[in-house]
Amino acid sequence: MSDPLVLIPARMAAVRLPGKPLADIAGAPMIVHVWRRACEAGIGPVAVATDAPEIAAAVEAAGGRAVLTRADHPSGSDRIFEAAELLDPEGRHNVIVNVQGDFPTIDPRIISASILPLADPAVSIATLAGEITDPEERDNPNVVKVVGSEITPGRLRALYFTRATAPHGEGPLYHHVGLYAFRRRALARFVGLPPSPLERREKLEQLRALEDGMRIDVTVVDHVPFGVDTPDYLERARAILSRRPA
């Protein structure tokens, strides 16, 4: 974990909120807020990976770094893999952290926490989850749950990810946070695989890694960030960040 590279994939063609990376929040584009939070995590250099020159221009105007990638990537993982190869062809960065571009209110401390499981050489990918406290989230298929075995307090080994309410019975349920820290070789392996059967069924790409035998460990965090993918969530982010110093 000596030299992580943090990459933020962003594109203009979001289905539910088109153009959202440039949506104004407290005087700055949303993507700039995400870039700032990633920089505040302090784990390594940060860049935005995008196919849109206007997104790149907004990031660079704020003092950040952006890299233009192809427009035909099927997922953010594919986009950050291309960006890593463009930014670091020598392979100096051995961990690639993928921070979603619609997390403007994310706590930088959980970005830092995402890489901790990679201290174990058996772990290929690390991610985050928070315990579900809202009863409505338990049965909401838009809230992805991670089913895992506790390794130590606050850390799970992922066994499955699902949109269903799982596991059954008494005990906590965990809301998966779509932020990933990949060993670089694991990212290369992952994007080289075809979509797996369970991935296609659940529409969750992390199942591709599990079906291929890669180990994913999960850090349990107190703060679950929300993705801004509707006008209501955009207004919520504006309310929160209008109270935060730039």
Number of C-alpha atoms within 10 A of each C-alpha: 16 10 13 21 21 26 29 27 26 26 22 16 12 12 10 11 15 14 14 24 26 19 16 15 21 18 12 15 19 27 29 25 26 24 25 19 21 29 18 16 17 14 20 20 14 24 25 27 27 25 19 17 14 14 25 21 14 20 25 16 11 14 12 17 17 23 23 17 21 13 11 9 13 8 11 20 22 19 26 29 21 21 24 21 12 13 15 12 11 9 12 12 20 15 25 26 30 24 26 20 25 22 24 28 21 20 17 17 15 22 26 17 19 25 26 17 23 20 10 10 9 12 17 22 28 25 28 27 28 22 17 17 12 7 8 9 17 21 14 13 13 11 19 24 28 28 22 19 13 13 11 9 8 13 19 23 20 18 14 17 23 23 18 17 18 18 16 9 7 6 7 15 22 25 24 22 24 18 19 22 30 26 23 22 13 20 21 16 13 22 18 10 11 9 18 18 12 18 19 12 10 15 14 16 17 20 24 20 22 19 15 12 10 18 17 26 29 30 22 23 17 10 15 20 17 16 18 22 16 14 12 10 13 20 13 15 20 20 13 13 17 12 9 10 6 10
